[in-house]
Amino acid sequence: MVLLLGAVFVAAIATWVLPAGEYERVVQAATGREVVVPGTYHRVDASPVGPAAAVLAVPRGIVAGADVLVVILFVGGAFAMLERTGALGRLVGGLVGRTTRPRLVIVFVSLLFATLGALVNVHEEIIALVPVLVVLSRGLGFGALTALGMSVGAAVTGAAFGPTNPFASGIANRFSDLPLGAGFGVRSAITVVAVSVWILYVLWQAKRDDVVTPNVNVEAMSPPSARDGVLLALLLIPFVPYVAGVIWRDWGFNELSAVFLVAAFAVGLTARLGVRGTVVEYLKGMDALLSAALFVGVARAISVVLTDGRVIDTIVYGLSQPLEHVPGVLAAGLMVPVHAILHVPVMSNSGQAALVMPIMAPLADLLGFSREIAVLAFLTGGPTMDLLVPTNGALLAMLVAGGVPYTRWLRYAIPGSLLVVLVGLLGIGVSFALG
């Protein structure tokens, strides 16, 4: 929050230092989207933003991104409520000591977490499951690295490219002025390939897993019940009408929030929390997501300041000049390390999307490639870094829970993460080839 608020005031200072300028924009007849016209940048009268206007930009940014904030609270709160019922922990714990095919269990658990990552960006919720996962991995004959690889590793890989993930792909589309369903086919294919590559990497590394944590404590829990499976299904079912609505009915974030409001009550009532208990647990789940929601609003305030000061196009113009004579596919590829570096101070996927896509989307217009490719470059360079950056508090908590030193985790995760990034880069190349 401090970094983002500081960035708002840096943006305000930029409106006093940078020359004001604008591009002409036209509305595409086919898509109805307003795009930048290359070669039309021109100077305009300065409109510097003062301290009072910079402070006012923060609530204005929150209001401008209200639909995004609501979806973070409603969707994230629903999954947090499911986690509080213990259903997911019991379902995973039920696998302990019940199979003679350990590698098949790795594939199954990895697919489960990759699916949850692709659908609801599951991340912090894994912290409480790490002790159970470590016990499961030890029972299969492996160590703590494998436990983390088939859980948080798979979840981050699925979340990075999942086209229905509202916290990465969805918000990046939203702040690129794209429909939520934009890039659905390509990102679905990339998700399948990236998750497959990660699972193969985890299987290959399993026999080299030398991290044994004999002192991991696991609270006694009851065996999984049929109701636990029903609770998980109730939270996943809303994605069926949501995906159909995005494709055929032009649904957006408000519809997604609405279906998860219904799903949250279905989960709570099925878990026998009662109406009042369901509301209480749902609000507690939202509590954990409130900071992430505010990050999006504050990040949005930065683009509000730059737009008010009429310098956002100047920044886009400055970024485009060195890349004008670079092939489009290379220019898109160069966006990837930029997003990776930015992900160190801006850990929130949704916050980073709100911060950078208002700049990267029009930059893509100028460089002659689609905004969908600019979003894919963000997904390749930003969310994939959740496995590596030391500013990711949730990752560090998982490493502590599993007894894995951070340096040992880096030696394990860096090669796999590079393979996943390579899949994203290949996806960018394929997108250019498909036009």
ZAMARGU-4260 file (C-alpha; in steps of 0.2 Angstrom, whole numbers, plus 5000, padded with zeros to 4 digits):
<rodrens>
0) 5000/5000/5000 | 5014/5012/5004 | 5023/5008/4988 | 5007/5011/4978 | 5002/5027/4987
5) 5020/5033/4984 | 5018/5029/4966 | 5002/5040/4965 | 5012/5055/4971 | 5027/5051/4959
10) 5014/5051/4945 | 5008/5068/4951 | 5026/5074/4951 | 5027/5067/4933 | 5013/5078/4927
15) 5023/5093/4932 | 5039/5087/4924 | 5034/5078/4908 | 5027/5087/4893 | 5008/5085/4891
20) 5003/5076/4875 | 4989/5065/4867 | 4986/5053/4853 | 4971/5054/4842 | 4959/5039/4845
25) 4946/5030/4835 | 4933/5018/4838 | 4935/5001/4829 | 4919/4997/4820 | 4921/4978/4823
30) 4925/4978/4842 | 4918/4995/4847 | 4934/4998/4856 | 4943/5014/4856 | 4961/5012/4850
35) 4976/5024/4848 | 4981/5030/4831 | 4999/5028/4827 | 5009/5044/4822 | 4996/5056/4829
40) 5005/5061/4845 | 5005/5079/4848 | 5008/5092/4862 | 4994/5099/4872 | 4992/5112/4886
45) 4999/5106/4902 | 4987/5101/4916 | 4998/5097/4931 | 4990/5088/4946 | 4993/5096/4963
50) 4994/5087/4980 | 4975/5089/4984 | 4970/5082/4967 | 4983/5067/4969 | 4975/5062/4986
55) 4957/5064/4978 | 4963/5052/4964 | 4964/5038/4976 | 4945/5037/4980 | 4942/5041/4962
60) 4953/5026/4957 | 4943/5015/4969 | 4927/5020/4962 | 4933/5018/4944 | 4938/5000/4948
65) 4922/4996/4959 | 4917/4981/4948 | 4934/4974/4950 | 4934/4977/4969 | 4917/4969/4971
70) 4922/4953/4961 | 4938/4951/4972 | 4928/4952/4988 | 4913/4941/4982 | 4923/4927/4973
75) 4938/4927/4985 | 4926/4928/5000 | 4917/4912/4994 | 4933/4902/4992 | 4939/4908/5009
80) 4923/4902/5017 | 4925/4885/5009 | 4943/4884/5016 | 4936/4888/5033 | 4925/4873/5032
85) 4940/4862/5031 | 4933/4853/5016 | 4948/4855/5005 | 4960/4850/5019 | 4950/4834/5022
90) 4949/4830/5004 | 4967/4831/5002 | 4971/4822/5019 | 4960/4808/5013 | 4973/4803/5001
95) 4986/4800/5014 | 4991/4781/5015 | 4978/4776/5003 | 4987/4773/4986 | 5000/4762/4979
100) 5003/4773/4964 | 5012/4788/4971 | 5015/4797/4954 | 4997/4796/4949 | 4993/4805/4966
105) 5005/4819/4961 | 4996/4821/4944 | 4979/4821/4953 | 4984/4833/4966 | 4993/4845/4954
110) 4978/4845/4942 | 4966/4849/4957 | 4977/4864/4962 | 4980/4870/4945 | 4961/4870/4941
115) 4958/4880/4957 | 4972/4892/4952 | 4965/4894/4935 | 4947/4897/4941 | 4949/4907/4957
120) 4968/4911/4959 | 4969/4900/4975 | 4986/4905/4983 | 4985/4911/5001 | 4972/4897/5005
125) 4986/4884/5002 | 4996/4889/5018 | 4984/4880/5030 | 4985/4864/5019 | 5004/4863/5018
130) 5007/4852/5033 | 4994/4839/5026 | 5002/4840/5009 | 5019/4837/5017 | 5013/4821/5026
135) 5004/4816/5010 | 5021/4818/5000 | 5031/4808/5013 | 5018/4794/5013 | 5021/4793/4994
140) 5040/4792/4997 | 5044/4810/4992 | 5048/4826/5002 | 5042/4844/5005 | 5048/4851/4989
145) 5036/4839/4980 | 5022/4844/4991 | 5024/4862/4987 | 5027/4858/4969 | 5011/4849/4967
150) 5001/4862/4976 | 5007/4880/4975 | 5018/4877/4960 | 5003/4870/4950 | 4991/4883/4957
155) 5002/4897/4951 | 5005/4889/4934 | 4986/4887/4932 | 4982/4905/4939 | 4995/4913/4927
160) 4986/4909/4911 | 4969/4903/4916 | 4957/4913/4905 | 4943/4912/4918 | 4954/4918/4932
165) 4946/4935/4937 | 4961/4941/4947 | 4974/4940/4933 | 4967/4937/4916 | 4950/4945/4919
170) 4957/4961/4927 | 4971/4963/4914 | 4957/4962/4901 | 4946/4974/4910 | 4960/4987/4911
175) 4965/4984/4893 | 4947/4988/4888 | 4945/4971/4881 | 4930/4959/4884 | 4932/4946/4898
180) 4932/4932/4885 | 4946/4940/4874 | 4960/4928/4871 | 4950/4913/4879 | 4955/4900/4866
185) 4974/4904/4866 | 4975/4906/4885 | 4966/4889/4887 | 4978/4880/4876 | 4993/4889/4885
190) 4986/4884/4902 | 4985/4866/4897 | 5002/4865/4890 | 5010/4875/4904 | 5002/4864/4918
195) 5007/4849/4909 | 5025/4855/4908 | 5025/4859/4926 | 5018/4842/4931 | 5031/4833/4921
200) 5044/4844/4930 | 5037/4840/4947 | 5037/4821/4943 | 5055/4822/4936 | 5061/4831/4952
205) 5052/4820/4964 | 5066/4807/4964 | 5078/4821/4968 | 5068/4828/4982 | 5080/4828/4997
210) 5070/4840/5009 | 5063/4829/5023 | 5054/4838/5037 | 5051/4826/5052 | 5044/4839/5063
215) 5029/4845/5053 | 5013/4845/5064 | 4996/4840/5057 | 4981/4843/5067 | 4970/4828/5068
220) 4955/4829/5056 | 4940/4819/5052 | 4940/4809/5036 | 4932/4817/5020 | 4914/4815/5018
225) 4902/4816/5003 | 4897/4833/5009 | 4915/4839/5007 | 4915/4834/4989 | 4898/4843/4986
230) 4905/4859/4994 | 4919/4859/4982 | 4908/4856/4968 | 4896/4870/4973 | 4910/4882/4972
235) 4916/4876/4955 | 4899/4875/4946 | 4897/4894/4945 | 4910/4894/4932 | 4900/4884/4920
240) 4886/4898/4918 | 4900/4911/4919 | 4910/4905/4905 | 4895/4902/4894 | 4889/4920/4898
245) 4906/4927/4894 | 4906/4918/4877 | 4888/4920/4872 | 4880/4934/4883 | 4894/4947/4885
250) 4894/4944/4904 | 4906/4954/4914 | 4912/4956/4932 | 4895/4960/4939 | 4888/4944/4933
255) 4903/4934/4940 | 4900/4943/4957 | 4882/4938/4957 | 4884/4920/4953 | 4897/4918/4967
260) 4885/4927/4979 | 4873/4913/4976 | 4887/4900/4977 | 4893/4907/4994 | 4876/4905/5001
265) 4874/4887/4994 | 4891/4882/5002 | 4886/4889/5019 | 4869/4882/5020 | 4876/4865/5014
270) 4889/4866/5027 | 4875/4868/5040 | 4881/4885/5045 | 4863/4893/5044 | 4859/4909/5036
275) 4867/4920/5049 | 4882/4909/5051 | 4884/4909/5032 | 4884/4928/5031 | 4896/4929/5046
280) 4909/4917/5038 | 4907/4925/5021 | 4911/4942/5028 | 4926/4935/5037 | 4932/4928/5020
285) 4930/4945/5012 | 4940/4952/5026 | 4956/4943/5020 | 4953/4950/5003 | 4950/4968/5007
290) 4968/4973/5006 | 4970/4965/4989 | 4954/4974/4983 | 4961/4991/4989 | 4977/4988/4980
295) 4968/4987/4964 | 4959/5004/4967 | 4975/5013/4973 | 4984/5006/4957 | 4970/5012/4947
300) 4973/5030/4955 | 4990/5031/4946 | 4982/5030/4929 | 4969/5042/4934 | 4983/5055/4939
305) 4992/5052/4923 | 4977/5054/4913 | 4971/5070/4922 | 4989/5077/4919 | 4988/5072/4901
310) 5005/5063/4901 | 5000/5045/4900 | 5001/5046/4881 | 5018/5055/4883 | 5024/5039/4893
315) 5017/5028/4879 | 5025/5038/4866 | 5042/5037/4875 | 5041/5018/4877 | 5036/5016/4859
320) 5050/5026/4851 | 5064/5013/4855 | 5053/4999/4849 | 5046/5006/4833 | 5059/4997/4822
325) 5059/4981/4832 | 5048/4966/4826 | 5032/4966/4835 | 5035/4948/4842 | 5051/4954/4849
330) 5043/4970/4857 | 5030/4959/4865 | 5043/4947/4872 | 5053/4962/4879 | 5037/4966/4889
335) 5039/4950/4899 | 5055/4954/4909 | 5047/4972/4912 | 5032/4964/4920 | 5043/4951/4930
340) 5054/4965/4937 | 5038/4975/4942 | 5031/4960/4951 | 5044/4961/4964 | 5037/4978/4972
345) 5019/4975/4966 | 5015/4958/4972 | 4996/4958/4969 | 4992/4951/4952 | 4976/4962/4951
350) 4985/4977/4957 | 4999/4975/4944 | 4987/4973/4930 | 4978/4989/4935 | 4994/4998/4936
355) 5002/4993/4920 | 4989/4988/4907 | 4982/5006/4904 | 5000/5009/4898 | 5004/4993/4889
360) 4987/4991/4880 | 4989/5007/4870 | 5007/5003/4868 | 5002/4987/4859 | 4991/4998/4847
365) 5006/5008/4842 | 5018/4994/4840 | 5005/4985/4828 | 5000/4970/4838 | 4984/4966/4847
370) 4980/4970/4865 | 4977/4952/4869 | 4995/4949/4866 | 5000/4963/4878 | 4989/4954/4891
375) 4998/4938/4887 | 5015/4946/4890 | 5009/4952/4907 | 5002/4935/4912 | 5019/4927/4906
380) 5030/4939/4916 | 5019/4944/4931 | 5009/4930/4939 | 5022/4917/4935 | 5034/4926/4947
385) 5023/4922/4962 | 5034/4906/4963 | 5050/4916/4965 | 5049/4933/4972 | 5054/4936/4990
390) 5041/4949/4993 | 5027/4935/4991 | 5023/4933/5010 | 5011/4919/5006 | 5025/4909/4998
395) 5037/4912/5012 | 5023/4906/5024 | 5021/4890/5014 | 5040/4887/5014 | 5041/4890/5033
400) 5026/4878/5035 | 5035/4865/5025 | 5052/4867/5032 | 5060/4872/5016 | 5074/4885/5015
405) 5070/4899/5002 | 5087/4896/4994 | 5083/4878/4992 | 5066/4882/4985 | 5074/4893/4972
410) 5085/4880/4966 | 5070/4869/4964 | 5058/4881/4956 | 5068/4892/4945 | 5070/4879/4931
415) 5052/4874/4931 | 5047/4893/4931 | 5058/4896/4916 | 5050/4882/4907 | 5032/4889/4911
420) 5038/4906/4905 | 5045/4898/4889 | 5028/4891/4886 | 5020/4909/4888 | 5033/4916/4875
425) 5029/4902/4863 | 5011/4906/4865 | 5015/4924/4861 | 5024/4918/4845 | 5009/4907/4840
430) 4997/4922/4843 | 5007/4932/4831 | 5007/4918/4818 | 4989/4916/4820 | 4987/4935/4817
</rodrens>
